[in-house]
């Protein structure tokens, strides 16, 4: 049974759009490297800001950095899966070379491995 790449391509493109939208809530594209995202600061920190405001801005930046890291990692997985569709090797385990099970792809369309190698 062959994998319906058109179906998964549509799912992955939808997820990519959603991830990019979510990324804009915690960061912005790095102007020097447009494929990279950077967290945005919370409140603007100035010399006249009160200590509590500075701490709140730092805390928000750190939270944004953590969320951004997770979203960016997933975005890269999705982009990688879309590249595999383009190259014709989508749904192939990166470790053993066997086909990735359909139910595994249903659960995670950007899966890189089959169930056997999932924790490798």
C-alpha positions in Angstrom: 0.0 0.0 0.0 1.4 3.4 -1.0 1.2 6.5 1.1 -1.3 9.2 -0.1 1.3 12.0 -0.3 -1.2 14.5 -1.5 -3.3 14.0 1.6 -0.3 14.4 3.9 1.1 17.3 1.9 -2.2 19.1 2.5 -2.1 18.3 6.3 1.6 19.4 6.6 1.0 22.7 4.7 -1.9 23.4 7.0 0.2 22.7 10.0 3.0 24.9 8.6 0.7 27.8 8.2 -0.6 27.4 11.8 2.9 27.1 13.2 4.1 30.2 11.4 1.0 32.1 12.8 1.7 30.9 16.3 5.4 31.8 15.9 4.4 35.5 15.2 2.8 35.7 18.6 6.1 34.9 20.5 8.7 36.0 18.0 9.7 37.4 14.7 11.8 36.3 11.8 15.4 37.1 12.2 16.2 39.9 9.7 19.7 38.6 9.2 18.6 35.0 8.6 15.0 34.8 7.4 14.7 31.0 8.0 15.4 31.6 11.7 13.1 33.0 14.4 13.9 35.0 17.4 11.9 35.6 20.6 10.5 39.1 21.1 11.0 40.9 24.3 8.2 41.4 26.7 7.9 45.0 27.9 10.6 47.4 26.7 13.3 47.7 29.3 14.7 51.1 29.8 16.8 52.9 32.4 13.6 54.5 33.8 11.6 51.3 34.1 10.8 50.0 37.6 12.4 46.8 38.8 9.2 44.8 38.6 8.6 45.9 35.0 12.1 44.8 34.1 11.7 41.4 35.7 8.3 41.0 34.0 9.8 41.8 30.6 12.7 39.3 31.2 10.2 36.6 32.3 8.0 37.1 29.2 11.1 37.0 27.0 12.2 33.7 28.5 8.8 32.2 28.2 8.6 33.3 24.6 12.0 31.8 23.9 11.0 28.4 25.3 7.7 28.4 23.3 9.5 29.7 20.2 12.0 26.9 20.4 9.4 24.2 20.5 7.4 25.8 17.6 10.4 26.4 15.5 11.6 22.8 16.0 8.2 21.5 14.9 8.1 23.9 11.9 11.5 22.5 10.8 10.2 18.9 11.1 7.2 19.8 8.9 9.3 21.6 6.3 11.6 18.5 6.2 8.6 16.2 5.6 7.4 18.5 2.8 10.8 18.3 1.2 10.7 14.5 1.4 7.3 14.6 -0.5 8.9 16.8 -3.2 11.9 14.4 -3.5 9.7 11.3 -3.5 11.0 9.7 -0.3 8.2 10.6 2.1 7.1 7.9 4.5 10.5 6.1 4.6 12.2 5.4 7.9 15.4 7.4 8.2 17.0 4.6 10.3 16.0 1.4 8.7 14.7 2.4 5.3 11.4 0.6 5.7 8.0 2.2 5.1 6.6 4.3 8.0 3.2 2.8 9.1 0.1 4.7 7.9 -1.3 5.1 11.4 2.1 6.5 12.6 1.9 9.1 9.8 -1.7 9.8 10.7 -0.6 10.6 14.3 2.5 12.5 13.2 2.6 13.4 9.5 6.2 14.6 10.0 7.4 11.3 11.5 11.0 10.5 10.5 11.0 6.8 11.6 8.8 3.8 11.7 7.4 2.5 15.0 10.2 0.1 15.4 12.8 2.9 15.4 10.6 5.6 17.0 12.7 5.7 20.2 16.1 5.3 18.6 
